[in-house]
C-alpha cells in the first residue's frame, strides 16, 4: 500500500524519536508472523519496557543514516521492525530472542544498536542471551551463599561427632 508524503514524514519523525531516546535498539525480521503472534509479541515487549515499531525499511534506513552510530550498519533483509528500550539496554534483544524461540523460524534478530554502535547478528545474539538483572542477582546470591552453606554443614557434622 502506498504511503503519502505527509505520512512518510510522520513515520520518519517517529523512527527518529525512537532512535534518539533509545538505550538499545534491536532490528527484527518478522516475516511470516501472524497478527495474533504480533499482538502477543507487542504485549510481552510492553510488559518489559520495550517498544516495537514496524515501518518501511527505506524510512528506517534513512533515520539510521542520520544517527551518529559507530561501525557499519548490518544487512537488513526481509520485513523490518525496531524494538527499543529507553531504560534497559539488554531488554529489546533478550525479549525478541525469547519470543522468537516460541515462534521458531518466523521472528529473528538481524542486528541492532548497543552502546552507540552497530552490532551484527552474532553480536546482538550474544547480548540477547545475557540473563536479566534479577537472574544475575539470584545467581550472585547463590554463589555467595554456597560456600557459607557448606561451612555451616561441616560445623554441624563436627558438632554431631563430638556429641556422640
LINPEHU-V628841 format. One record per run of one state. SS is the DSSP state (A for helix, B for strand, O for the rest). FROM is the first residue (numbers start at 1). LEN is the number of residues. If there is no record, write none. Layout:
# LINPEHU-V628841
SS&FROM&LEN / SS&FROM&LEN
This chain:
# LINPEHU-V628841
O&1&4 / A&5&17 / O&22&2 / B&24&6 / O&30&5 / A&35&13 / O&48&3 / B&51&4 / O&55&2 / A&57&10 / O&67&3 / B&70&1 / O&71&9 / B&80&6 / O&86&5 / A&91&12 / O&103&5 / B&108&7 / O&115&2 / B&117&3 / O&120&1 / A&121&8 / O&129&4 / A&133&31 / O&164&1
